[in-house]
Amino acid sequence: MEIRHHGAVDGVTGSCHELMLADGRSLLVDCGLFQGAEAGPDGAAAERLQVRFAVAPIQALVLTHVHIDHVGRLPYLLAAGYRGPILCSPASAELLPLVLEDALKVGFTRDARLIERVLAVLRQRIRALPYGQWHEVVAGEPGLRIRLQPAGHILGSAYVECDLHETGTETRVVFSGDLGAPHTPLLPDPQAPERADILVLESTYGDRCHEDRETRAVHLRQTVEHALSNRGTVLIPAFSIGRTQELLYELEGLIHQHQGEPVMDAHGERLTWDDVQIVLDSPLAADFTAGYRRLRALWDAEAKRRVAEGRHPLAFEQLVTVDAHSDHARMVNYLAHSGHPAIVIAASGMCAGGRVVNYLKAMLEDPRHDILFVGYQAAGTPGRDIQRYGPRGGYVMLDGRRYDTRAQVHTLSGYSAHADQQDLLRFIGDIPRPPREVRLVHGDAGAKRALKAAGERLGLPTRFWIP
């Protein structure tokens, strides 16, 4: 048995791992897109998009979840000749075509008929696997079966348990995918597997710990009140799936809790929480939010209680969805000049494209506004530059033009959809039969080293290894 890494080994994007059997057949886990500096000097260099590994041995592709850095190279895998099944959870099976349709429009073609032909092929290949059920991938000796378990990262996310039978022995390899943080809105917490001889573990936040949910809620409330007092906009660059729905859920909770409470603006005029407008300006995020609502049977107990109380966590009164590009342009202009307090959630999450860029161009140089980061910003992205240099009065280049950062810049790490260092170590420690090896992937070099050192200090009975 051998594990080969075709992405997310030197960084945090492009997740793609291959479990090789002794007879040469294999299982591919994820096939993601490289982003930021990891995509190459031109943003999406051709050599980083191409599938350079052999596809003939691959018996199945299993997807941990549908974020683009885990599924974005799937069209290239098909173009390289892959003809096998695409295995994923039922929720991922519903959401995957939405992600790939958007990726095809951005990276391939605007030809609707061609896109539909590709999506038709994808739908034929998708095989939805319920959580907790074993599925045979390779029969006989050697043999391989897999099982998906909830990962708590986004709706439908899973970690993959692989039982490998070779020469009379059995090895269980677990691929974590992206693990969610405990108490993530809408989703049940991930539970450690009952066994893992080898654990391939993400390490995105292996070097830090997040704020707890109560602390981040306080900070979010303060940011909303700042927007009210400044009559400005809080701009949140957010990933279309996962982070956006969590933010809407939390904002609905704050509005429900503080409904009618007064806030004085800078001129002494009285406003209330009812005056703040929540704007979701992303057609893709709106589609995913509708998908989350359709799949509310998978929500956690707290979210289901809100629904039972007659509340609508993802479709509340103050939420406005912007669809058409002409409406988007009008919204940017209105919020930039009107003095109406608002919170705008717009993609892309790393400010590398999408509608958020137009908001940034209109608002970065105005101190009335706030930029709020709630997720990881990869090196080489505008989001990383704003996050790093903005608080010091720096600047960022957007579409070839320099924009000085006069808006306030904030980061709420507690809204990350990734487990932090403590969560990752707890996940390892909760495995009843400790793994003999933990292989750290999907993290910057410093995060991997920090997680390895922390695990060794705790004396966990395993070997930490950085590929």
Secondary structure in CASP SS format (residue, H / E / C, confidence):
PFRMAT SS
TARGET T0000
AUTHOR 0000-0000-0000
METHOD secondary structure of the structure
MODEL  1
M C 1.00
E E 1.00
I E 1.00
R E 1.00
H E 1.00
H E 1.00
G E 1.00
A C 1.00
V C 1.00
D C 1.00
G C 1.00
V C 1.00
T C 1.00
G C 1.00
S C 1.00
C E 1.00
H E 1.00
E E 1.00
L E 1.00
M E 1.00
L C 1.00
A C 1.00
D C 1.00
G C 1.00
R C 1.00
S E 1.00
L E 1.00
L E 1.00
V E 1.00
D C 1.00
C C 1.00
G C 1.00
L C 1.00
F C 1.00
Q C 1.00
G H 1.00
A H 1.00
E H 1.00
A H 1.00
G C 1.00
P C 1.00
D C 1.00
G C 1.00
A C 1.00
A C 1.00
A H 1.00
E H 1.00
R H 1.00
L H 1.00
Q C 1.00
V C 1.00
R C 1.00
F C 1.00
A C 1.00
V C 1.00
A C 1.00
P C 1.00
I E 1.00
Q E 1.00
A E 1.00
L E 1.00
V E 1.00
L C 1.00
T C 1.00
H C 1.00
V C 1.00
H C 1.00
I H 1.00
D H 1.00
H H 1.00
V H 1.00
G C 1.00
R C 1.00
L H 1.00
P H 1.00
Y H 1.00
L H 1.00
L H 1.00
A H 1.00
A C 1.00
G C 1.00
Y C 1.00
R C 1.00
G C 1.00
P C 1.00
I E 1.00
L E 1.00
C E 1.00
S C 1.00
P H 1.00
A H 1.00
S H 1.00
A H 1.00
E H 1.00
L H 1.00
L H 1.00
P H 1.00
L H 1.00
V H 1.00
L H 1.00
E H 1.00
D H 1.00
A H 1.00
L H 1.00
K H 1.00
V H 1.00
G H 1.00
F C 1.00
T C 1.00
R C 1.00
D C 1.00
A H 1.00
R H 1.00
L H 1.00
I H 1.00
E H 1.00
R H 1.00
V H 1.00
L H 1.00
A H 1.00
V H 1.00
L H 1.00
R H 1.00
Q H 1.00
R H 1.00
I E 1.00
R E 1.00
A E 1.00
L C 1.00
P C 1.00
Y C 1.00
G C 1.00
Q C 1.00
W C 1.00
H E 1.00
E E 1.00
V E 1.00
V E 1.00
A C 1.00
G C 1.00
E C 1.00
P C 1.00
G E 1.00
L E 1.00
R E 1.00
I E 1.00
R E 1.00
L E 1.00
Q E 1.00
P E 1.00
A C 1.00
G C 1.00
H C 1.00
I C 1.00
L C 1.00
G C 1.00
S C 1.00
A E 1.00
Y E 1.00
V E 1.00
E E 1.00
C E 1.00
D E 1.00
L E 1.00
H E 1.00
E E 1.00
T C 1.00
G C 1.00
T E 1.00
E E 1.00
T E 1.00
R E 1.00
V E 1.00
V E 1.00
F E 1.00
S C 1.00
G C 1.00
D C 1.00
L C 1.00
G C 1.00
A C 1.00
P C 1.00
H C 1.00
T C 1.00
P C 1.00
L C 1.00
L C 1.00
P C 1.00
D C 1.00
P C 1.00
Q C 1.00
A C 1.00
P C 1.00
E C 1.00
R E 1.00
A C 1.00
D C 1.00
I E 1.00
L E 1.00
V E 1.00
L E 1.00
E E 1.00
S C 1.00
T C 1.00
Y E 1.00
G C 1.00
D C 1.00
R C 1.00
C C 1.00
H C 1.00
E C 1.00
D C 1.00
R H 1.00
E H 1.00
T H 1.00
R H 1.00
A H 1.00
V H 1.00
H H 1.00
L H 1.00
R H 1.00
Q H 1.00
T H 1.00
V H 1.00
E H 1.00
H H 1.00
A H 1.00
L H 1.00
S H 1.00
N H 1.00
R C 1.00
G C 1.00
T E 1.00
V E 1.00
L E 1.00
I E 1.00
P E 1.00
A C 1.00
F C 1.00
S C 1.00
I C 1.00
G C 1.00
R H 1.00
T H 1.00
Q H 1.00
E H 1.00
L H 1.00
L H 1.00
Y H 1.00
E H 1.00
L H 1.00
E H 1.00
G H 1.00
L H 1.00
I H 1.00
H H 1.00
Q H 1.00
H H 1.00
Q C 1.00
G C 1.00
E C 1.00
P E 1.00
V E 1.00
M E 1.00
D C 1.00
A C 1.00
H C 1.00
G C 1.00
E C 1.00
R E 1.00
L E 1.00
T E 1.00
W H 1.00
D H 1.00
D H 1.00
V C 1.00
Q E 1.00
I E 1.00
V E 1.00
L E 1.00
D C 1.00
S C 1.00
P H 1.00
L H 1.00
A H 1.00
A H 1.00
D H 1.00
F H 1.00
T H 1.00
A H 1.00
G H 1.00
Y H 1.00
R H 1.00
R H 1.00
L C 1.00
R H 1.00
A H 1.00
L H 1.00
W C 1.00
D C 1.00
A H 1.00
E H 1.00
A H 1.00
K H 1.00
R H 1.00
R H 1.00
V H 1.00
A H 1.00
E C 1.00
G C 1.00
R C 1.00
H C 1.00
P C 1.00
L C 1.00
A C 1.00
F C 1.00
E C 1.00
Q C 1.00
L E 1.00
V E 1.00
T E 1.00
V C 1.00
D C 1.00
A C 1.00
H H 1.00
S H 1.00
D H 1.00
H H 1.00
A H 1.00
R H 1.00
M H 1.00
V H 1.00
N H 1.00
Y H 1.00
L H 1.00
A H 1.00
H H 1.00
S C 1.00
G C 1.00
H C 1.00
P C 1.00
A E 1.00
I E 1.00
V E 1.00
I E 1.00
A E 1.00
A C 1.00
S C 1.00
G C 1.00
M C 1.00
C C 1.00
A C 1.00
G C 1.00
G C 1.00
R C 1.00
V H 1.00
V H 1.00
N H 1.00
Y H 1.00
L H 1.00
K H 1.00
A H 1.00
M H 1.00
L C 1.00
E C 1.00
D C 1.00
P C 1.00
R C 1.00
H C 1.00
D E 1.00
I E 1.00
L E 1.00
F E 1.00
V C 1.00
G C 1.00
Y C 1.00
Q C 1.00
A C 1.00
A C 1.00
G C 1.00
T C 1.00
P H 1.00
G H 1.00
R H 1.00
D H 1.00
I H 1.00
Q H 1.00
R H 1.00
Y H 1.00
G H 1.00
P H 1.00
R H 1.00
G C 1.00
G C 1.00
Y E 1.00
V E 1.00
M E 1.00
L E 1.00
D C 1.00
G C 1.00
R E 1.00
R E 1.00
Y E 1.00
D E 1.00
T C 1.00
R C 1.00
A C 1.00
Q E 1.00
V E 1.00
H E 1.00
T E 1.00
L C 1.00
S H 1.00
G H 1.00
Y H 1.00
S C 1.00
A C 1.00
H C 1.00
A C 1.00
D E 1.00
Q H 1.00
Q H 1.00
D H 1.00
L H 1.00
L H 1.00
R H 1.00
F H 1.00
I H 1.00
G H 1.00
D C 1.00
I C 1.00
P C 1.00
R E 1.00
P C 1.00
P C 1.00
R C 1.00
E E 1.00
V E 1.00
R E 1.00
L E 1.00
V E 1.00
H C 1.00
G C 1.00
D C 1.00
A H 1.00
G H 1.00
A H 1.00
K H 1.00
R H 1.00
A H 1.00
L H 1.00
K H 1.00
A H 1.00
A H 1.00
G H 1.00
E H 1.00
R H 1.00
L H 1.00
G C 1.00
L C 1.00
P C 1.00
T C 1.00
R E 1.00
F E 1.00
W E 1.00
I C 1.00
P C 1.00
END
